[in-house]
Amino acid sequence: MRVAKSAYPLTWRIMDALEAFAGFVWPARFGRAIPWLMLAPALLLVGLLVLGLWQIGDASLRTLDTSTFLMSESYTLANYRRAFTESLFAVVAWRSLVGSLIVTILCLLLAFPYAYVMVRTSSPMIRKLLLIALFLPFFIGQVVRAYGWLIILGNQGMVNEVLGLVGIAPIRLLYNYWAVLFGLVQYMLPFAVLMLAPALTAIPEELEAAAGSLGAGWVRTFRHIVLPLARPGLVGAGLVVLTLSLTDFAMPAILGGGSQDFIANAIYDQFFRTSDQGLGSTLALLLVAVGSLLVGLVFTLFGAGTLAMAGARR
Amino acid sequence: MTVPLSKTIVLWIFVVAVLVLVSAPTVVILGASFTSGNIITFPPEGFSLKWYEKIATSRDLWDAFLRSVYVSAICTIVAIPVGTLAGIALAKYTIRFEKSVQIYLLLPFTIPLIGSGIGLMLIFGEARLLGQLWPVGLACCVINLPFMIWAVTASASSLDPDLELAAASCGAPPLSTFVHVTLPAVMPGVISGSLLMFILALNEFLVSLLLTDARIVTLPVQIYNSIRSIITPDLAAISVVFIACAALAIILLDRLVGLEIFLKSK
């Protein structure tokens, strides 16, 4: 008896019981529903966002009664009219759109060589170093990084102190458009490189060697071999950088100092300064629409790039 | 093959530029946190640990930090089962409407953060949940969930389906197969995914800003509120806590799955 007991340990018995329980509540013939059962919690969680969008949509159709500070009971399109006609919002939207395009171009330009070196270097040490240098800021968060730039670029910051040492009067480096764009570029760089790197890994090194042996200089090889083959990565990275910087809040708020608001800041102000939920919701919904439109447009033009979630497997 | 010198030089100019851009804030904050002056100056005014003493005794900052950790813990605890199951389901089974499911599950990334945050704020407000911390954790989980699913699908698709069939043909019932074959295979993905979830929730700013009030601010929001008033070195010292957490996460990630995993092409 004792032998049998040790040959059939407790954990097995527990597994047997669980197995029987699972078989009881979920007979094998329900098998086809198993993947949906496994997906259900995730679908429900993301459903919160859909519910949130519904709420935003609902609120966007109500106007604020300025005498009672209550939202109207009836639906109207007045908020949309305001969002499209008031020049303030056009200015903010234009500023964000142009800004995020500039940020995207600069980011890809800087990230591409970095990703290339990281992927192609023969030294594991350098590769690890470059990876760590990327992940550290990625994991530190926007506020802390923006704070670092405040120390560097502030009126009594490092740059101005150094300029002062050589006798140049302090320059106002912060709280302007370029400070925000600068902050966004350095914030987006890790995203861009990490989106680009897998696409570059997929390019066989032999192709470049072949181009070289046929007499192409490295610039030509880059232009005609590496860049075209890296397109999925460039699309993915560009899209992520574009949408994230278009909708960013922290950099314009901290490095722009309130004078360089992007769309997200305008939405925040509608909710927490003016307390106009309706108009804020309208702007938020329009931003979601513009964001989705951009994603759709880039996907139809260039394909899903590296963003397709496990779509291309097997 | 020899690499032309001009190529090396041009590439490394870019690399160094990026290195400076991404590392400068970290280095400067580290330096500033050790200053002995009362304001941040350059060159630093001598070495002291007084700002660390100050944050160690500051209840506000500590409480904010603990709240951040609590939020991240909730986020990770929810994300692990939800993301793991969904990831395995997506990688292993052929599902009807798979494309639509994938697009749906990517919604947290395609909806701008301000939109997600405002939406969650409205529904949590309606449900009278605002003013508590766990909804913030749940919100952080929702907005970063694709990272978790991504990590799990990546390691689940490298699992040979024959292994599971082999287990079954050796007589293992479905649950045993799942626990002893499938789960260990996706473990690297679960680990890297949950690390990502934790550290991203720890740093989450905008959603915290929208969902917390003055009594329950998380640390990033606390720092944001303080830099708007005055910049003192104690903020640098508390920022070093974030840098330390990030460094720890990187070391763990590197030890457990290797950072190079992020360079792999799918």
Interface residues (C-beta under 8 A of the other chain):
Chain A: M15 L18 E19 A22 G23 A28 I34 P35 W36 M38 L39 P41 A42 L43 L45 V46 L48 L49 V50 L51 G52 L53 Q55 I56 A59 L110 A111 F112 P113 Y114 Y116 V117 M118 V119 R127 K128 L130 L131 I132 A133 L134 F135 L136 P137 F139 I140 G141 Q142 V143 V144 R145 A146 Y147 G148 W149 L150 I151 I152 G154 Q156 G157 M158 E161 V162 V185 Q186 L189 P190 V193 L194 A197 P198 A199 T201 A202 A209 G212 G217 W218 T243 L246 T247 F249 A250 A253 I254 I263 A264 I267 Y268 F271 G280 S281 A284 L285 L287 V288 G291 S292 V295 T306 L307 A308 M309 A310 G311 A312 R313 R314
Chain B: M1 V3 P4 S6 K7 V10 L11 W12 F14 V15 A17 V18 L19 L21 V22 S23 A24 P25 T26 V28 I29 A32 I39 I40 T41 F42 P43 V78 P81 V82 G83 L85 A86 I88 A89 L90 A91 K92 Y93 I95 K99 V101 Q102 Y104 L105 L106 L107 P108 T110 I111 P112 L113 I114 G115 S116 I118 G119 L120 M121 L122 I123 E126 L138 C141 V142 I143 L145 P146 I149 W150 T153 A154 S157 P173 P174 L175 S176 V179 I199 L200 L202 N203 E204 F205 L206 L209 L210 P220 I223 Y224 I227 I231 L235 A236 S239 F242 I243 C245 A246 A247 A249 I250 L253 D254 L259 E260 F262 L263 K264 S265 K266
